Amino acid sequence: MARQTQELPLWDAHGQPFRFSQPPELLEALHRIDMRGGGRVGGPEGVINAQMRDRYLITSLQEEAITSSQLEGAATTRDVAKNLIRSGRQPRDRGEQMILNNFHAMRLLQDLQDTTLTPELVLRLHRRITQDTLDVGEAAGRLRRSDEDVVVGDLYGEVVHRPPPAEQLEQRLADLFAFANGDTPAAFIHPVVRAIALHFWLAHDHPFLDGNGRTARALFYWAMLRHDYWLFSFVSISTILREAPAQYARAFREMETDDNDLTYFLLAQLKVIGQAMDRLEATIKRKNQEMKGFEKHLADLDLFNHRQLALLLHGMKHPGFRYSIRSHQTSHKVSYQTARTDLCSPLRTMAC
């Protein structure tokens, strides 16, 4: 029986449309992402706690910046890369520059998630990602030209894809922007499918001389955040892609050898997304267990009364919170002297 497919407003260089089907495993994966990554009230405690969001956000942006750059050849280790980002020092080589560029681009996306995609925005994003990392320096923030031959190869140097000619890029990008902004097609397309298709679309067209993969992944994040999948501020898909890079190329080839059926690519990317979400939730669970273990250790020490212990535990979950004798007195309905004694011995806080 023939598969029922839905066409996308995306064509290959020969004018043949890309399409996709929705087998049960695809629908199940989309449902899981909707339940775990979207605008629900529940969620991992460590992420939705407002005081912990910044810590997880910066860590996740660093991880995506590092692994996305390593996918493109940056040889810098994770420890050196994290020190680069945290210290603010100047990059020492191209790999470090790639990582720093990616970090700034990922931070930029947090501010652009409600912005309509335009040619100016994509060029700005590409310029931010590739600045001072290209062999042809002036290629940052511009489309490739007709005299610049670009092909996509695998790990063994075999050509797996030839992008459309540069003469088609202007119209193809106009179609991409209409799709990204939800103007096309008229039929409903699930937001996650739209985000993955956007990632594929830019990677397929390869509109830039270099930096297409990093830009494509950035557009995926832009699309997910624009559709309120807030958890993707904290999810790193490049971490998973780096562990099995050949699977990405294989999904690309299978799609092109089966009449432009994007289903293969969608299923492969949904698997990557699911694994990335699993990893984030496992990390949060581990951190919460560590916190509970430390709470129990404090209680077992028998050094603090119940008010002091409550203050310490509150401070662990709300870093940067300021305490005073007056606030402690109000919170626990005790006398000024009792509050002062709680804070000054044995805590020795600044309130004393």
Legacy VTK file of the C-alpha trace (Angstrom):
# vtk DataFile Version 3.0
C-alpha trace
ASCII
DATASET POLYDATA
POINTS 352 float
0.000 0.000 0.000
1.358 3.415 -0.951
2.363 5.726 1.886
0.277 8.832 2.426
2.584 11.806 2.361
2.369 15.547 2.818
4.350 17.824 0.538
6.489 20.664 1.839
6.940 23.988 0.031
10.549 22.930 -0.551
11.961 21.621 -3.811
15.231 20.098 -4.880
17.344 21.675 -7.597
15.241 19.860 -10.228
11.925 21.192 -8.974
10.805 17.984 -7.247
9.067 18.616 -3.888
10.158 17.174 -0.572
7.493 15.324 1.380
7.033 13.332 4.548
4.745 10.719 6.047
3.598 10.345 9.653
4.105 6.751 10.811
3.102 5.889 14.408
6.665 6.179 15.714
6.891 9.748 14.402
3.584 10.739 16.007
4.625 9.130 19.291
7.941 11.010 19.314
6.176 14.313 18.639
3.720 13.636 21.445
6.561 12.974 23.887
8.232 16.258 22.959
4.942 18.117 23.389
4.498 16.626 26.849
8.068 17.127 28.037
9.302 20.258 26.308
6.385 22.623 25.839
4.372 25.134 27.814
3.129 22.932 30.620
2.923 23.812 34.291
4.915 20.792 35.444
8.471 19.963 34.574
11.842 19.130 36.062
12.059 21.050 39.333
15.611 22.149 38.743
14.713 23.832 35.448
11.490 25.620 36.336
12.901 26.964 39.617
13.538 30.579 38.617
16.658 30.862 40.753
18.242 27.872 38.991
17.298 28.773 35.417
20.301 31.010 34.722
22.739 28.395 35.971
21.274 25.652 33.765
20.884 28.055 30.837
24.513 29.163 30.746
25.722 25.576 31.195
23.503 24.381 28.340
24.491 27.232 26.026
28.131 26.415 26.694
27.564 22.718 25.955
25.768 23.394 22.662
28.358 25.979 21.603
31.216 23.572 22.310
29.773 20.411 20.750
28.325 22.217 17.727
31.814 23.589 17.018
33.432 20.200 17.595
31.070 18.746 14.976
32.608 21.206 12.524
36.210 20.369 13.443
37.057 22.470 16.517
39.659 20.457 18.460
39.517 22.391 21.725
38.717 20.305 24.806
35.572 20.962 26.840
37.503 22.178 29.903
39.570 24.642 27.875
36.452 25.789 25.998
34.493 26.391 29.211
37.405 28.362 30.642
37.492 30.436 27.437
33.813 31.346 27.770
33.918 32.020 31.512
37.182 33.958 31.612
36.445 36.319 28.720
39.963 35.911 27.308
40.651 36.210 23.600
40.497 32.992 21.483
43.890 31.526 20.683
42.947 29.682 17.478
40.119 29.114 15.007
38.550 26.319 17.054
38.266 28.543 20.110
36.878 31.352 17.969
34.207 28.988 16.607
33.166 28.044 20.129
33.008 31.633 21.347
31.040 32.657 18.245
28.562 29.817 18.800
28.097 30.778 22.435
27.299 34.386 21.525
24.954 33.182 18.761
23.076 30.887 21.154
22.661 33.769 23.602
21.421 35.931 20.747
18.749 33.342 19.951
17.281 33.775 23.430
16.473 37.385 22.466
15.290 36.564 18.932
12.780 33.802 19.646
9.812 36.140 19.147
11.310 37.745 16.032
10.128 37.031 12.477
12.796 35.355 10.371
14.149 37.703 7.693
17.122 37.685 5.299
18.820 40.295 7.485
18.376 38.145 10.595
19.801 35.001 8.981
22.806 36.905 7.615
23.352 38.482 11.031
23.219 35.071 12.670
25.625 33.578 10.140
28.011 36.496 10.610
27.929 36.012 14.383
28.613 32.269 13.995
31.448 32.482 11.437
33.235 35.765 12.235
37.034 35.287 12.010
36.727 31.531 11.323
36.496 31.391 7.519
39.293 30.994 4.975
37.523 33.694 2.969
36.977 36.292 5.672
34.495 38.434 3.780
32.184 35.420 3.295
30.824 35.833 6.831
27.270 37.124 6.616
26.798 36.746 2.861
25.456 34.098 0.496
27.773 31.982 -1.621
28.352 33.132 -5.183
28.049 31.225 -8.443
31.847 30.898 -8.721
32.076 29.218 -5.308
31.554 25.464 -5.651
30.204 23.871 -2.480
29.571 20.156 -1.922
28.676 18.122 1.161
30.951 15.172 1.930
31.002 12.372 4.493
33.779 11.393 6.895
35.548 9.517 4.088
35.570 12.390 1.603
32.736 11.010 -0.531
30.365 13.613 -1.970
26.887 12.899 -0.586
25.095 16.045 -1.681
25.404 18.847 -4.225
23.411 21.915 -3.134
21.260 23.900 -5.577
23.126 26.471 -7.691
23.748 29.907 -6.207
21.418 31.492 -8.772
18.454 29.802 -7.056
19.324 30.894 -3.525
17.454 34.191 -3.376
14.112 32.621 -4.261
14.753 29.500 -2.213
15.535 31.574 0.861
12.376 33.624 0.351
10.457 30.329 0.385
12.358 29.245 3.488
11.439 32.449 5.362
7.761 32.039 4.467
7.871 28.458 5.767
9.793 29.364 8.926
7.350 32.146 9.803
4.334 29.861 9.303
3.036 31.570 6.162
3.275 28.328 4.168
1.873 25.789 3.607
-1.853 26.247 4.155
-2.140 22.803 5.802
-1.057 22.335 9.431
2.467 21.106 10.063
3.476 20.176 13.586
5.863 22.840 14.991
8.595 20.293 15.734
8.368 18.895 12.196
8.566 22.479 10.951
11.678 23.138 13.072
13.436 19.965 11.866
12.457 20.679 8.253
13.901 24.182 8.637
17.145 22.667 9.907
17.192 20.275 6.929
16.211 22.997 4.441
19.144 25.269 5.214
21.568 22.324 5.363
20.255 21.079 1.995
20.518 24.470 0.269
23.933 25.261 1.807
23.513 28.982 1.079
26.829 29.933 2.686
30.414 29.186 1.825
30.893 27.640 5.284
29.063 27.494 8.622
25.874 25.999 7.169
25.591 23.223 9.771
25.995 25.584 12.715
23.501 28.032 11.217
21.006 25.245 10.482
21.148 24.032 14.086
20.724 27.607 15.309
17.578 27.985 13.190
16.230 24.767 14.681
16.597 26.264 18.148
15.032 29.538 16.998
11.998 27.650 15.669
11.580 25.526 18.806
11.771 28.533 21.135
9.439 30.540 18.888
6.808 27.819 19.355
7.185 27.897 23.159
9.218 24.734 23.593
11.004 26.447 26.482
12.942 23.344 27.522
15.074 23.755 24.387
16.848 26.651 26.043
18.487 23.855 28.051
18.758 20.965 25.553
21.901 20.323 23.487
21.239 18.304 20.326
24.833 18.686 19.110
26.026 16.649 22.096
24.101 13.661 20.706
24.961 14.362 17.052
28.664 14.462 17.902
28.507 10.930 19.314
27.129 9.456 16.060
27.840 11.879 13.192
27.506 9.200 10.515
23.799 8.757 11.307
23.094 12.326 10.172
24.737 11.745 6.784
22.965 8.382 6.444
19.541 9.968 7.034
20.396 12.583 4.419
21.323 9.923 1.850
18.277 7.749 2.541
16.010 10.732 2.006
17.572 11.646 -1.332
17.480 8.053 -2.618
13.772 7.618 -1.817
12.098 10.298 -3.890
12.807 13.197 -1.487
11.009 11.543 1.436
11.999 13.566 4.498
10.542 10.988 6.904
13.933 9.319 7.370
15.531 12.589 8.418
12.609 13.495 10.703
12.790 10.148 12.530
16.567 10.402 12.924
16.365 13.927 14.339
13.451 13.063 16.620
15.581 10.268 18.050
18.407 12.756 18.654
16.018 15.204 20.324
14.579 12.480 22.548
18.043 11.383 23.656
19.051 14.988 24.378
15.934 15.515 26.497
16.571 12.253 28.352
20.114 13.389 29.114
18.959 16.759 30.435
16.339 15.184 32.691
18.885 12.639 33.984
21.268 15.478 34.823
18.552 17.399 36.658
17.486 14.270 38.544
21.076 13.635 39.605
21.503 17.235 40.784
18.286 17.082 42.774
19.377 13.806 44.395
22.714 15.396 45.301
20.851 18.323 46.846
18.602 16.039 48.896
21.635 14.067 50.046
23.319 17.246 51.213
20.131 18.346 52.991
20.051 15.042 54.867
23.730 15.393 55.750
23.110 18.845 57.246
20.187 17.553 59.260
22.211 14.570 60.537
25.002 16.839 61.772
22.673 18.094 64.513
24.466 21.464 64.574
21.495 23.631 63.646
18.033 24.164 64.991
15.065 23.803 62.655
15.011 27.543 61.807
18.710 27.643 60.944
18.403 24.486 58.892
15.447 25.958 56.965
17.491 29.084 56.231
20.481 27.083 54.975
18.337 24.920 52.714
16.537 27.985 51.368
19.880 29.616 50.617
21.074 26.558 48.684
18.010 26.698 46.443
17.995 30.493 46.102
21.608 31.603 45.568
22.060 35.339 45.918
19.098 35.752 48.286
19.741 38.304 51.047
18.830 37.589 54.668
18.570 39.866 57.692
17.698 39.513 61.355
14.406 41.266 60.629
13.478 38.969 57.730
14.372 35.888 59.777
12.307 37.177 62.680
9.301 37.718 60.427
9.594 34.380 58.618
9.662 32.322 61.829
7.642 34.567 64.171
10.346 34.734 66.809
11.746 37.565 68.890
14.475 39.857 67.609
17.013 38.324 70.025
16.150 34.758 68.959
16.485 35.716 65.291
19.819 37.409 66.029
21.077 34.352 67.893
19.994 32.064 65.034
21.915 34.087 62.457
24.965 35.005 64.517
25.742 31.678 66.157
26.860 29.400 64.612
26.024 30.793 61.133
28.060 34.006 61.519
26.207 35.783 58.739
26.751 39.317 57.460
23.529 40.248 59.261
25.532 40.213 62.496
LINES 1 353
352 0 1 2 3 4 5 6 7 8 9 10 11 12 13 14 15 16 17 18 19 20 21 22 23 24 25 26 27 28 29 30 31 32 33 34 35 36 37 38 39 40 41 42 43 44 45 46 47 48 49 50 51 52 53 54 55 56 57 58 59 60 61 62 63 64 65 66 67 68 69 70 71 72 73 74 75 76 77 78 79 80 81 82 83 84 85 86 87 88 89 90 91 92 93 94 95 96 97 98 99 100 101 102 103 104 105 106 107 108 109 110 111 112 113 114 115 116 117 118 119 120 121 122 123 124 125 126 127 128 129 130 131 132 133 134 135 136 137 138 139 140 141 142 143 144 145 146 147 148 149 150 151 152 153 154 155 156 157 158 159 160 161 162 163 164 165 166 167 168 169 170 171 172 173 174 175 176 177 178 179 180 181 182 183 184 185 186 187 188 189 190 191 192 193 194 195 196 197 198 199 200 201 202 203 204 205 206 207 208 209 210 211 212 213 214 215 216 217 218 219 220 221 222 223 224 225 226 227 228 229 230 231 232 233 234 235 236 237 238 239 240 241 242 243 244 245 246 247 248 249 250 251 252 253 254 255 256 257 258 259 260 261 262 263 264 265 266 267 268 269 270 271 272 273 274 275 276 277 278 279 280 281 282 283 284 285 286 287 288 289 290 291 292 293 294 295 296 297 298 299 300 301 302 303 304 305 306 307 308 309 310 311 312 313 314 315 316 317 318 319 320 321 322 323 324 325 326 327 328 329 330 331 332 333 334 335 336 337 338 339 340 341 342 343 344 345 346 347 348 349 350 351
